[in-house]
Amino acid sequence: MTASRSLLSRLERGTHLLGIALIGIGVLAAIVPALAGAPVVFLVGLLLALAGGVRAYFGWRAWAAGKGPLGLAVGALAVVCGLVLMFNPVSTLGAVSSLVAAYLVLDGIGELLFSGRLRDEEGRAWMWREAILSIVLGVSMWIGWPLSGLHALGVLVGVKLASAGAVLLRVERALGRVDAGVAALRERSDR
């Protein structure tokens, strides 16, 4: 029982830190395009690659636990999008935008599939909102509405990352309730 409580505590702490980091990265990505130029595209690419690396890591762990490879694939796609932006910041913005739009739509589909495994108290509604937001942002990027070009890239990716961080903070609260439930069960069994 102690090992499971320790695991839950570490998972809760890691989820909290990841949520805060994604919110920070998202805010930076949304604010940075206001500065304009190739360095901005590089920075947005770096932030997207970092967030994708974190996502790929958790996707790898989920795949190893038998949950399927979708999380790993979406994280890898985010890393590729970020690297393309970093190493070719003056490339055709349309191609880069299409790649990022594909990432957003696939990420939303993956989140919809994942949310089906959650119960309401575990944050299913939050995950659904995040998934729909991701799909809407991806489609918005493809059609170029309400923003287009460099500003769309930073703002839409920033909104997505900040939203994902907020969902992780919600999941952290659910993990805290599970942890408290485990402690209560342990206390009852010790009597």
NUMARBA-948819 format. One record per atom (N, C-alpha, C): residue in three letters; atom name; x, y, z. Coordinates in steps of 0.001 Angstrom, whole numbers, plus 500000, padded with zeros to 6 digits. Example, Ala and Ser with C-alpha at 12.3 -4.5 7.8 and 13.67 -1.06 7.14 Angstrom:
> resn	name	X	Y	Z
> ALA	N	513190	494310	507800
> ALA	CA	512300	495500	507800
> ALA	C	513200	496700	507800
> SER	N	512850	497750	507080
> SER	CA	513670	498940	507140
> SER	C	512900	500030	507870
***
This chain:
> resn	name	X	Y	Z
> MET	N	500813	498806	500000
> MET	CA	500000	500000	500000
> MET	C	500862	501265	500000
> THR	N	501979	501228	500719
> THR	CA	502844	502393	500786
> THR	C	503407	502710	499407
> ALA	N	503744	501660	498660
> ALA	CA	504295	501873	497322
> ALA	C	503266	502534	496409
> SER	N	501985	502100	496506
> SER	CA	500961	502705	495654
> SER	C	500711	504154	496060
> ARG	N	500749	504441	497346
> ARG	CA	500564	505834	497795
> ARG	C	501733	506688	497329
> SER	N	502942	506154	497419
> SER	CA	504113	506894	496961
> SER	C	504027	507157	495459
> LEU	N	503594	506164	494705
> LEU	CA	503433	506323	493264
> LEU	C	502396	507394	492955
> LEU	N	501257	507358	493660
> LEU	CA	500226	508362	493444
> LEU	C	500732	509764	493788
> SER	N	501480	509877	494866
> SER	CA	502020	511187	495258
> SER	C	502985	511724	494210
> ARG	N	503863	510866	493696
> ARG	CA	504808	511292	492654
> ARG	C	504083	511658	491372
> LEU	N	503068	510866	491021
> LEU	CA	502290	511142	489823
> LEU	C	501549	512469	489959
> GLU	N	501005	512723	491134
> GLU	CA	500308	513978	491389
> GLU	C	501269	515168	491276
> ARG	N	502443	515067	491875
> ARG	CA	503439	516139	491789
> ARG	C	503894	516363	490355
> GLY	N	504169	515266	489636
> GLY	CA	504613	515382	488244
> GLY	C	503552	516003	487359
> THR	N	502301	515636	487578
> THR	CA	501203	516192	486794
> THR	C	501061	517688	487064
> HIS	N	501216	518074	488318
> HIS	CA	501134	519495	488674
> HIS	C	502244	520284	487983
> LEU	N	503470	519785	488068
> LEU	CA	504597	520485	487449
> LEU	C	504440	520568	485930
> LEU	N	504004	519474	485314
> LEU	CA	503801	519467	483866
> LEU	C	502697	520453	483475
> GLY	N	501619	520490	484245
> GLY	CA	500532	521421	483956
> GLY	C	500991	522867	484016
> ILE	N	501732	523213	485065
> ILE	CA	502251	524583	485208
> ILE	C	503212	524904	484058
> ALA	N	504075	523944	483727
> ALA	CA	505045	524170	482638
> ALA	C	504334	524399	481309
> LEU	N	503316	523595	481010
> LEU	CA	502604	523759	479744
> LEU	C	501861	525086	479681
> ILE	N	501297	525519	480806
> ILE	CA	500636	526827	480818
> ILE	C	501664	527925	480527
> GLY	N	502819	527851	481181
> GLY	CA	503873	528843	480949
> GLY	C	504371	528834	479524
> ILE	N	504615	527645	478981
> ILE	CA	505076	527531	477598
> ILE	C	503999	528061	476645
> GLY	N	502736	527746	476928
> GLY	CA	501645	528222	476079
> GLY	C	501522	529731	476070
> VAL	N	501630	530336	477251
> VAL	CA	501556	531799	477331
> VAL	C	502721	532424	476566
> LEU	N	503919	531867	476732
> LEU	CA	505073	532388	475987
> LEU	C	504859	532277	474479
> ALA	N	504378	531121	474030
> ALA	CA	504167	530906	472596
> ALA	C	503118	531865	472042
> ALA	N	502109	532189	472842
> ALA	CA	501057	533097	472375
> ALA	C	501537	534549	472354
> ILE	N	502405	534919	473288
> ILE	CA	502872	536300	473389
> ILE	C	503998	536598	472398
> VAL	N	504891	535646	472189
> VAL	CA	506094	535864	471399
> VAL	C	505833	536321	469961
> PRO	N	504827	535816	469222
> PRO	CA	504658	536267	467836
> PRO	C	504434	537764	467693
> ALA	N	504054	538422	468760
> ALA	CA	503877	539870	468678
> ALA	C	505204	540566	468382
> LEU	N	506317	539903	468631
> LEU	CA	507633	540494	468389
> LEU	C	508042	540418	466915
> ALA	N	507518	539436	466170
> ALA	CA	507722	539225	464736
> ALA	C	509146	538832	464358
> GLY	N	509259	538183	463185
> GLY	CA	510545	537815	462622
> GLY	C	510899	536352	462803
> ALA	N	511965	535929	462135
> ALA	CA	512430	534542	462173
> ALA	C	512814	534081	463579
> PRO	N	513414	534926	464426
> PRO	CA	513714	534464	465791
> PRO	C	512463	534047	466559
> VAL	N	511346	534699	466265
> VAL	CA	510095	534343	466925
> VAL	C	509659	532947	466495
> VAL	N	509740	532677	465203
> VAL	CA	509365	531355	464696
> VAL	C	510268	530305	465336
> PHE	N	511542	530601	465465
> PHE	CA	512474	529677	466109
> PHE	C	512055	529412	467554
> LEU	N	511715	530461	468286
> LEU	CA	511322	530303	469681
> LEU	C	510026	529520	469813
> VAL	N	509039	529811	468970
> VAL	CA	507784	529056	468988
> VAL	C	508081	527580	468678
> GLY	N	508969	527332	467717
> GLY	CA	509358	525961	467394
> GLY	C	510033	525266	468562
> LEU	N	510901	525976	469242
> LEU	CA	511575	525414	470421
> LEU	C	510563	525055	471504
> LEU	N	509633	525962	471767
> LEU	CA	508606	525704	472788
> LEU	C	507730	524523	472396
> LEU	N	507358	524443	471124
> LEU	CA	506532	523330	470653
> LEU	C	507309	522017	470727
> ALA	N	508585	522026	470381
> ALA	CA	509402	520818	470456
> ALA	C	509551	520347	471910
> LEU	N	509738	521286	472824
> LEU	CA	509842	520924	474244
> LEU	C	508543	520315	474752
> ALA	N	507434	520949	474442
> ALA	CA	506138	520423	474866
> ALA	C	505882	519051	474222
> GLY	N	506256	518902	472960
> GLY	CA	506102	517612	472284
> GLY	C	506969	516533	472904
> GLY	N	508182	516912	473320
> GLY	CA	509061	515946	473994
> GLY	C	508453	515443	475289
> VAL	N	507870	516355	476048
> VAL	CA	507204	515954	477295
> VAL	C	506020	515046	476978
> ARG	N	505239	515437	475977
> ARG	CA	504081	514633	475573
> ARG	C	504519	513252	475078
> ALA	N	505591	513193	474305
> ALA	CA	506094	511910	473798
> ALA	C	506574	511027	474938
> TYR	N	507206	511616	475942
> TYR	CA	507671	510848	477093
> TYR	C	506489	510181	477807
> PHE	N	505438	510971	478090
> PHE	CA	504268	510397	478750
> PHE	C	503554	509415	477828
> GLY	N	503567	509682	476516
> GLY	CA	502988	508746	475557
> GLY	C	503745	507430	475523
> TRP	N	505071	507500	475622
> TRP	CA	505899	506293	475666
> TRP	C	505569	505459	476903
> ARG	N	505435	506145	478038
> ARG	CA	505102	505439	479284
> ARG	C	503720	504813	479197
> ALA	N	502766	505525	478578
> ALA	CA	501421	504977	478423
> ALA	C	501444	503771	477487
> TRP	N	502221	503862	476416
> TRP	CA	502319	502753	475471
> TRP	C	502942	501540	476161
> ALA	N	503970	501769	476970
> ALA	CA	504604	500671	477706
> ALA	C	503630	500027	478692
> ALA	N	502645	500809	479160
> ALA	CA	501643	500289	480096
> ALA	C	500460	499673	479350
> GLY	N	500558	499566	478028
> GLY	CA	499518	498918	477247
> GLY	C	498363	499824	476854
> LYS	N	498562	501134	476877
> LYS	CA	497486	502076	476572
> LYS	C	497447	502482	475104
> GLY	N	498344	501995	474286
> GLY	CA	498353	502334	472871
> GLY	C	499382	503400	472537
> PRO	N	499768	503469	471268
> PRO	CA	500864	504356	470857
> PRO	C	500431	505765	470457
> LEU	N	499150	506128	470552
> LEU	CA	498689	507412	470041
> LEU	C	499366	508596	470742
> GLY	N	499516	508539	472059
> GLY	CA	500175	509625	472792
> GLY	C	501602	509836	472331
> LEU	N	502311	508733	472103
> LEU	CA	503685	508814	471608
> LEU	C	503713	509426	470209
> ALA	N	502790	509011	469357
> ALA	CA	502749	509516	467982
> ALA	C	502442	511017	467956
> VAL	N	501497	511447	468774
> VAL	CA	501150	512870	468812
> VAL	C	502315	513689	469365
> GLY	N	502977	513179	470399
> GLY	CA	504146	513872	470940
> GLY	C	505267	513965	469920
> ALA	N	505489	512872	469189
> ALA	CA	506529	512878	468158
> ALA	C	506188	513870	467046
> LEU	N	504913	513950	466676
> LEU	CA	504499	514910	465654
> LEU	C	504733	516342	466132
> ALA	N	504466	516606	467407
> ALA	CA	504722	517950	467953
> ALA	C	506213	518268	467912
> VAL	N	507057	517282	468234
> VAL	CA	508509	517491	468169
> VAL	C	508924	517802	466740
> VAL	N	508404	517050	465771
> VAL	CA	508729	517285	464364
> VAL	C	508294	518693	463951
> CYS	N	507073	519087	464343
> CYS	CA	506596	520441	464018
> CYS	C	507539	521488	464604
> GLY	N	507919	521304	465850
> GLY	CA	508822	522249	466498
> GLY	C	510177	522307	465824
> LEU	N	510725	521143	465453
> LEU	CA	512034	521104	464801
> LEU	C	511995	521747	463417
> VAL	N	510895	521524	462694
> VAL	CA	510756	522163	461375
> VAL	C	510755	523675	461537
> LEU	N	510041	524165	462539
> LEU	CA	510022	525611	462783
> LEU	C	511396	526124	463193
> MET	N	512111	525364	464003
> MET	CA	513416	525806	464497
> MET	C	514461	525852	463391
> PHE	N	514507	524803	462579
> PHE	CA	515596	524693	461612
> PHE	C	515278	525265	460243
> ASN	N	514051	525700	460045
> ASN	CA	513687	526347	458794
> ASN	C	512657	527435	459087
> PRO	N	513045	528444	459891
> PRO	CA	512069	529440	460333
> PRO	C	511527	530323	459217
> VAL	N	512177	530375	458096
> VAL	CA	511674	531196	456998
> VAL	C	511069	530331	455889
> SER	N	510754	529068	456231
> SER	CA	510159	528165	455244
> SER	C	508760	528644	454878
> THR	N	508178	527978	453960
> THR	CA	506823	528302	453553
> THR	C	505908	528171	454758
> LEU	N	505340	529270	455160
> LEU	CA	504495	529281	456347
> LEU	C	503283	528376	456166
> GLY	N	502803	528240	454941
> GLY	CA	501655	527375	454679
> GLY	C	501946	525922	455015
> ALA	N	503127	525439	454642
> ALA	CA	503491	524049	454931
> ALA	C	503634	523826	456427
> VAL	N	504285	524767	457083
> VAL	CA	504470	524649	458526
> VAL	C	503125	524722	459234
> SER	N	502272	525635	458814
> SER	CA	500948	525772	459421
> SER	C	500134	524499	459229
> SER	N	500231	523881	458068
> SER	CA	499507	522623	457823
> SER	C	500001	521514	458739
> LEU	N	501304	521449	458945
> LEU	CA	501869	520443	459832
> LEU	C	501397	520657	461270
> VAL	N	501421	521894	461732
> VAL	CA	500963	522196	463089
> VAL	C	499452	521961	463197
> ALA	N	498691	522306	462162
> ALA	CA	497251	522061	462169
> ALA	C	496967	520566	462270
> ALA	N	497723	519758	461551
> ALA	CA	497557	518297	461634
> ALA	C	497844	517807	463051
> TYR	N	498884	518344	463663
> TYR	CA	499192	517976	465049
> TYR	C	498021	518313	465965
> LEU	N	497469	519520	465840
> LEU	CA	496374	519929	466716
> LEU	C	495146	519029	466545
> VAL	N	494796	518712	465299
> VAL	CA	493627	517861	465047
> VAL	C	493876	516442	465569
> LEU	N	495046	515864	465282
> LEU	CA	495346	514515	465776
> LEU	C	495402	514473	467293
> ASP	N	495949	515508	467904
> ASP	CA	495989	515580	469352
> ASP	C	494571	515615	469912
> GLY	N	493688	516390	469303
> GLY	CA	492300	516449	469753
> GLY	C	491598	515110	469629
> ILE	N	491838	514408	468531
> ILE	CA	491240	513077	468355
> ILE	C	491761	512114	469422
> GLY	N	493058	512170	469684
> GLY	CA	493640	511326	470727
> GLY	C	493042	511631	472092
> GLU	N	492830	512908	472381
> GLU	CA	492237	513281	473668
> GLU	C	490788	512824	473761
> LEU	N	490049	512881	472656
> LEU	CA	488674	512365	472661
> LEU	C	488663	510876	472979
> LEU	N	489569	510133	472360
> LEU	CA	489650	508697	472622
> LEU	C	490035	508421	474073
> PHE	N	490990	509173	474592
> PHE	CA	491429	508995	475970
> PHE	C	490322	509355	476960
> SER	N	489577	510415	476664
> SER	CA	488543	510859	477601
> SER	C	487454	509809	477780
> GLY	N	487272	508941	476806
> GLY	CA	486295	507865	476934
> GLY	C	486646	506883	478035
> ARG	N	487890	506849	478438
> ARG	CA	488338	505947	479506
> ARG	C	488175	506553	480897
> LEU	N	487869	507843	480952
> LEU	CA	487778	508536	482239
> LEU	C	486343	508552	482757
> ARG	N	486215	508661	484073
> ARG	CA	484910	508871	484696
> ARG	C	484726	510376	484875
> ASP	N	483499	510777	485151
> ASP	CA	483210	512207	485307
> ASP	C	484072	512844	486384
> GLU	N	484244	512175	487506
> GLU	CA	485023	512746	488604
> GLU	C	486521	512780	488300
> GLU	N	486954	512096	487280
> GLU	CA	488360	512105	486884
> GLU	C	488665	513211	485863
> GLY	N	487667	513978	485498
> GLY	CA	487898	515100	484597
> GLY	C	487529	514848	483147
> ARG	N	486569	513955	482905
> ARG	CA	486185	513651	481527
> ARG	C	485708	514904	480788
> ALA	N	484900	515733	481448
> ALA	CA	484378	516934	480793
> ALA	C	485516	517889	480421
> TRP	N	486497	518024	481306
> TRP	CA	487641	518887	481007
> TRP	C	488412	518346	479812
> MET	N	488595	517046	479751
> MET	CA	489334	516434	478647
> MET	C	488557	516604	477338
> TRP	N	487234	516482	477388
> TRP	CA	486419	516703	476188
> TRP	C	486581	518129	475686
> ARG	N	486530	519096	476610
> ARG	CA	486691	520498	476215
> ARG	C	488058	520727	475575
> GLU	N	489077	520147	476171
> GLU	CA	490440	520281	475638
> GLU	C	490527	519675	474240
> ALA	N	489910	518505	474060
> ALA	CA	489941	517828	472758
> ALA	C	489234	518661	471686
> ILE	N	488076	519176	472018
> ILE	CA	487319	519972	471050
> ILE	C	488064	521269	470737
> LEU	N	488646	521889	471764
> LEU	CA	489438	523102	471539
> LEU	C	490598	522810	470592
> SER	N	491277	521692	470803
> SER	CA	492411	521332	469961
> SER	C	491970	521147	468501
> ILE	N	490873	520459	468298
> ILE	CA	490372	520232	466937
> ILE	C	489964	521557	466293
> VAL	N	489265	522404	467049
> VAL	CA	488838	523710	466522
> VAL	C	490057	524563	466168
> LEU	N	491081	524555	467029
> LEU	CA	492290	525326	466737
> LEU	C	492990	524805	465483
> GLY	N	493047	523474	465331
> GLY	CA	493663	522889	464140
> GLY	C	492929	523267	462868
> VAL	N	491607	523171	462912
> VAL	CA	490805	523541	461739
> VAL	C	490944	525042	461469
> SER	N	490968	525855	462532
> SER	CA	491153	527304	462368
> SER	C	492474	527614	461681
> MET	N	493501	526873	462048
> MET	CA	494800	527119	461431
> MET	C	494765	526733	459954
> TRP	N	494092	525645	459629
> TRP	CA	494006	525225	458229
> TRP	C	493280	526244	457369
> ILE	N	492181	526792	457897
> ILE	CA	491388	527710	457075
> ILE	C	491828	529160	457229
> GLY	N	492713	529428	458192
> GLY	CA	493248	530774	458356
> GLY	C	492315	531746	459040
> TRP	N	491401	531248	459870
> TRP	CA	490485	532135	460578
> TRP	C	490585	531886	462061
> PRO	N	490556	532819	462917
> PRO	CA	490445	534257	462722
> PRO	C	491807	534907	462486
> LEU	N	492879	534159	462661
> LEU	CA	494226	534680	462448
> LEU	C	494891	533885	461341
> SER	N	495895	534470	460740
> SER	CA	496666	533710	459761
> SER	C	498127	534088	459912
> GLY	N	498970	533300	459306
> GLY	CA	500400	533581	459295
> GLY	C	501065	533343	460630
> LEU	N	502094	534110	460880
> LEU	CA	502936	533962	462058
> LEU	C	502163	534132	463354
> HIS	N	501257	535105	463385
> HIS	CA	500488	535329	464614
> HIS	C	499632	534115	464943
> ALA	N	499006	533524	463937
> ALA	CA	498173	532346	464173
> ALA	C	498996	531206	464746
> LEU	N	500163	531004	464197
> LEU	CA	501019	529913	464642
> LEU	C	501311	530021	466130
> GLY	N	501764	531167	466568
> GLY	CA	502092	531340	467984
> GLY	C	500876	531352	468876
> VAL	N	499852	532105	468487
> VAL	CA	498677	532246	469347
> VAL	C	497924	530926	469464
> LEU	N	497655	530255	468360
> LEU	CA	496880	529025	468417
> LEU	C	497640	527917	469144
> VAL	N	498928	527783	468881
> VAL	CA	499717	526784	469600
> VAL	C	499795	527157	471082
> GLY	N	499948	528443	471377
> GLY	CA	499998	528891	472765
> GLY	C	498714	528593	473515
> VAL	N	497571	528861	472877
> VAL	CA	496276	528563	473502
> VAL	C	496160	527067	473756
> LYS	N	496566	526267	472804
> LYS	CA	496501	524806	472954
> LYS	C	497347	524337	474132
> LEU	N	498579	524810	474221
> LEU	CA	499468	524369	475291
> LEU	C	498971	524839	476656
> ALA	N	498503	526070	476752
> ALA	CA	497980	526571	478027
> ALA	C	496741	525789	478442
> SER	N	495895	525470	477488
> SER	CA	494697	524684	477787
> SER	C	495058	523276	478259
> ALA	N	496043	522672	477612
> ALA	CA	496493	521335	478034
> ALA	C	497052	521388	479454
> GLY	N	497760	522439	479786
> GLY	CA	498272	522595	481147
> GLY	C	497153	522718	482160
> ALA	N	496105	523464	481820
> ALA	CA	494962	523615	482723
> ALA	C	494263	522278	482946
> VAL	N	494141	521476	481897
> VAL	CA	493526	520154	482042
> VAL	C	494378	519277	482963
> LEU	N	495687	519352	482820
> LEU	CA	496554	518561	483699
> LEU	C	496413	518985	485154
> LEU	N	496228	520262	485411
> LEU	CA	495997	520705	486784
> LEU	C	494677	520146	487316
> ARG	N	493691	520017	486461
> ARG	CA	492404	519407	486852
> ARG	C	492604	517926	487143
> VAL	N	493386	517247	486327
> VAL	CA	493673	515830	486551
> VAL	C	494443	515654	487858
> GLU	N	495318	516597	488162
> GLU	CA	496073	516530	489417
> GLU	C	495126	516544	490607
> ARG	N	494079	517356	490556
> ARG	CA	493112	517384	491664
> ARG	C	492419	516039	491802
> ALA	N	492086	515405	490683
> ALA	CA	491459	514085	490735
> ALA	C	492417	513072	491350
> LEU	N	493701	513162	491008
> LEU	CA	494691	512259	491608
> LEU	C	494790	512477	493111
> GLY	N	494658	513718	493547
> GLY	CA	494674	514019	494981
> GLY	C	493510	513353	495695
> ARG	N	492331	513342	495058
> ARG	CA	491170	512668	495660
> ARG	C	491388	511160	495716
> VAL	N	491988	510596	494678
> VAL	CA	492291	509154	494691
> VAL	C	493279	508848	495802
> ASP	N	494287	509675	495953
> ASP	CA	495290	509502	497000
> ASP	C	494634	509543	498376
> ALA	N	493723	510500	498574
> ALA	CA	493012	510597	499856
> ALA	C	492138	509367	500078
> GLY	N	491520	508865	499027
> GLY	CA	490702	507654	499134
> GLY	C	491533	506445	499527
> VAL	N	492718	506331	498958
> VAL	CA	493623	505229	499313
> VAL	C	494002	505325	500785
> ALA	N	494298	506526	501241
> ALA	CA	494670	506723	502650
> ALA	C	493497	506347	503569
> ALA	N	492281	506711	503176
> ALA	CA	491099	506377	503996
> ALA	C	490884	504872	504042
> LEU	N	491064	504208	502921
> LEU	CA	490925	502737	502891
> LEU	C	491980	502072	503755
> ARG	N	493191	502576	503685
> ARG	CA	494281	502033	504497
> ARG	C	493953	502198	505980
> GLU	N	493431	503351	506340
> GLU	CA	493095	503631	507735
> GLU	C	492005	502688	508230
> ARG	N	490990	502451	507385
> ARG	CA	489926	501512	507763
> ARG	C	490441	500093	507897
> SER	N	491343	499679	507026
> SER	CA	491853	498305	507080
> SER	C	492802	498100	508255
> ASP	N	493411	499176	508768
> ASP	CA	494311	499063	509909
> ASP	C	493565	498905	511222
> ARG	N	492273	499212	511241
> ARG	CA	491492	499118	512495
> ARG	C	491172	497737	512857
***
